[in-house]
Structure formats: C-alpha cells, structure tokens
Amino acid sequence: MRLKSIIIAVVAMLAVGCAGQVKAQEKHGFKPIDIRSEFKENGFDWFHSPLLLAAGNKKASNAMTIGWGAIGTLWGRTALTVYVAEKRYTKEFMDGSKYFTVMAMPDGNVLRYMGNNSGRNGDKAAALGLHTAYTANGAPYYTEATLVIECETMYAAPFDPQYFKNDVPRKRYSNFPAGVHTMYVGEVIGAWTK
C-alpha cells in the first residue's frame, strides 16, 4: 500500500513538472511540436540559414551562430548534429552540459552579433536584449526565437585529421585559426515553435 502511494506521488510530481514546463514555454508564445511529423524544413537546406546553438545552465551559458549541422536518424533516434570549433567559447559549455538547444531567430542582427562576438568578452544575450529561459532539463534558449529544438548529447568527439579522406577537410583546416571542430550528436527530446 505504501509503495502504491509513493508511485502515485511520483507520477503526480512528474505531471506537475511537465505541465509547469509547458506553461512556462506557452507563456513565451511557444507550442510543442512533434519533430518527426511537424518539422517541415528540408534537412539539406535548414543549416544553410544561420541558427543559434546554446548550452550551459542557469549559472552560466553561451550561444553562438552555427551554419553547419545535420538532422535525421541515428541509432534509432531522431538526431541533430552540430559542430563547434575547439577555440570557441561555447565549446566549454557544450562539453560541460548534457543538453543543448538549437534555435531559429527572426532577427539577422542577432545572428550576426552572436557570430562575430565572443561570450568571453561579455554577455552577448544581455547586449542584444534577449531574454534567456530554460527547458525543464535546464538548457538555455531565448524567448525571441521562433523555433527551439532541445537535444540530449549522445556522442561528442573532435575530428581526427588522420581520418580525412579527401582535400575538403584538409583545406578547411589548413589555415583555420579556431581549430578542428568537435561533432556533437544529440537526440531530439523536445521542440517548440511560435
């Protein structure tokens, strides 16, 4: 009988937590979407338009503009892959976080600023007047985004130049001051749109 009461209490707490998360995102104008059936972007084209990548927690976070990525299926999971160069400030947040977000932003000025300025030199979100919110898992996102995709990192590893098979990556990194990229593969665990 006591075990049944504990199970009922835990289920109720989880339901309240999930409802609270939905209400928090609804407060900012977001509605949840099923990424598999409601995401209408062409995966081959989606990363050609700049997006924002954010990682961290309520104590500290950072975001950067990204133009490389992939979305599809890996290990039977809906997966999103992003790449962060070793000298980027966001990399330490990606390495220290279990979750990250990728966001579509309506304002090109935000994307330019986030891509041309380092969070080491100040709070980029504050400088732009962006409002940071957090998913139920603590991943940061901006309420000004039009689409937020939350991922749980499943795999991360830097590119190893010994495995470059043609001149495309060799030429890219021959004179690239930010260093070799690390690939982060995340399972999509939530998506919200306005």
C-alpha positions in Angstrom: 0.0 0.0 0.0 2.8 2.4 0.9 4.7 1.6 -2.4 1.5 2.4 -4.3 1.2 5.8 -2.5 4.8 6.6 -3.3 4.3 5.7 -7.0 1.2 7.8 -7.2 3.0 10.8 -5.6 6.0 10.5 -8.0 3.7 10.3 -11.1 1.8 13.4 -9.8 5.1 15.3 -9.3 6.2 14.4 -12.8 2.9 15.5 -14.3 3.1 18.8 -12.4 6.7 19.3 -13.6 5.8 18.7 -17.2 2.7 20.9 -17.0 4.9 23.6 -15.5 7.4 23.3 -18.3 4.6 23.6 -20.9 3.1 26.6 -19.2 6.5 28.3 -19.0 7.0 27.9 -22.7 3.4 28.8 -23.5 3.9 32.0 -21.5 6.6 32.9 -24.1 4.3 32.1 -27.0 5.7 28.6 -27.8 3.7 25.5 -28.6 5.3 22.0 -28.6 5.6 20.2 -31.9 6.3 16.6 -32.9 9.7 17.0 -34.7 9.1 13.9 -36.8 5.7 14.9 -38.2 5.5 18.7 -37.8 9.1 19.8 -38.7 8.7 20.9 -42.4 12.2 22.2 -43.1 14.4 20.4 -45.7 17.2 18.9 -43.7 19.6 19.5 -46.6 18.8 23.3 -46.6 18.0 24.1 -43.0 21.6 24.7 -41.8 22.3 26.9 -44.8 20.4 29.7 -42.9 22.3 30.6 -39.7 20.9 29.2 -36.4 21.9 29.7 -32.8 23.3 27.0 -30.6 23.1 27.4 -26.9 24.4 25.4 -23.9 25.0 25.9 -20.2 22.8 26.3 -17.2 21.1 29.0 -15.1 24.5 30.0 -13.6 26.3 30.4 -16.9 25.5 29.8 -20.6 26.6 30.9 -24.0 25.3 30.9 -27.5 26.9 31.1 -30.9 25.8 31.3 -34.5 26.1 28.0 -36.5 25.9 27.2 -40.1 26.9 23.5 -40.1 24.7 20.7 -38.9 22.6 17.7 -39.8 19.2 16.4 -38.8 18.0 12.8 -39.3 18.1 9.4 -37.6 20.9 7.8 -35.8 20.8 4.7 -33.5 17.1 4.6 -34.0 16.7 8.1 -32.5 15.8 11.4 -34.1 19.1 13.1 -34.0 20.6 16.6 -34.6 24.3 17.1 -35.1 26.2 20.3 -34.6 29.9 21.2 -34.8 31.9 23.6 -32.6 35.5 24.5 -33.1 37.9 23.9 -30.3 38.6 27.6 -29.6 35.0 28.8 -29.5 33.8 29.8 -26.0 30.6 27.8 -26.5 32.6 24.6 -26.6 33.3 24.6 -22.9 29.5 24.8 -22.3 28.8 22.0 -24.8 31.4 19.8 -23.1 30.0 20.6 -19.6 26.3 20.2 -20.4 24.2 17.2 -21.0 21.6 19.2 -23.1 21.8 21.9 -25.7 19.4 23.9 -27.8 19.3 25.0 -31.5 17.2 28.0 -32.3 15.9 29.8 -35.3 16.0 33.5 -34.8 13.9 36.0 -36.8 16.5 38.8 -36.5 19.6 38.6 -38.7 21.3 41.2 -36.5 21.2 38.8 -33.6 22.8 36.1 -35.7 25.5 38.4 -36.9 26.3 39.7 -33.5 26.3 36.2 -32.0 28.6 35.0 -34.7 31.1 37.9 -34.6 31.4 38.4 -30.8 32.7 36.1 -28.1 31.0 35.5 -24.9 34.4 35.6 -23.2 34.2 39.4 -23.6 30.7 39.8 -22.1 27.1 38.6 -22.0 26.0 38.6 -25.7 22.4 37.9 -24.8 22.2 40.8 -22.4 24.0 43.1 -25.0 21.2 42.2 -27.5 18.4 42.5 -25.0 17.5 38.8 -25.4 15.5 37.0 -22.7 17.0 33.7 -21.6 14.7 30.9 -20.5 15.4 27.3 -19.6 13.8 24.0 -20.6 12.8 21.5 -17.9 16.3 20.0 -18.3 17.9 23.4 -17.7 19.1 24.0 -21.3 19.1 27.7 -22.2 17.1 29.2 -25.0 15.9 32.7 -26.0 12.3 33.7 -25.8 12.7 35.7 -29.0 13.4 32.5 -31.0 10.8 31.2 -33.4 11.8 27.6 -33.1 13.7 25.8 -30.3 14.9 22.2 -30.5 16.3 20.7 -27.4 18.8 17.8 -27.6 20.4 15.4 -25.1 24.0 14.8 -26.2 24.5 11.2 -27.2 28.0 11.5 -28.6 30.8 14.0 -28.9 34.3 13.7 -30.5 36.7 16.0 -32.3 37.5 15.4 -35.9 40.8 13.5 -36.2 42.8 14.7 -39.3 44.3 11.2 -39.8 40.8 10.2 -41.0 40.3 13.0 -43.5 39.7 11.1 -46.8 39.9 13.9 -49.3 41.0 17.5 -49.6 37.8 19.1 -48.5 38.5 18.9 -44.7 42.3 19.2 -45.2 41.9 22.5 -47.0 39.3 23.7 -44.4 41.6 23.2 -41.5 44.9 24.1 -43.2 44.5 27.7 -42.1 41.6 27.8 -39.7 42.5 29.6 -36.5 39.6 28.4 -34.4 40.9 24.8 -34.6 39.3 21.5 -35.5 35.6 21.1 -34.9 34.1 18.7 -32.4 31.0 16.9 -33.5 28.1 16.7 -31.1 25.2 14.3 -31.8 22.1 15.0 -29.8 18.9 13.1 -29.5 16.0 15.5 -30.1 14.0 15.4 -26.9 11.8 18.4 -27.4 10.8 21.1 -29.9 8.7 24.2 -29.7 7.6 26.8 -32.2 5.7 30.1 -32.4 
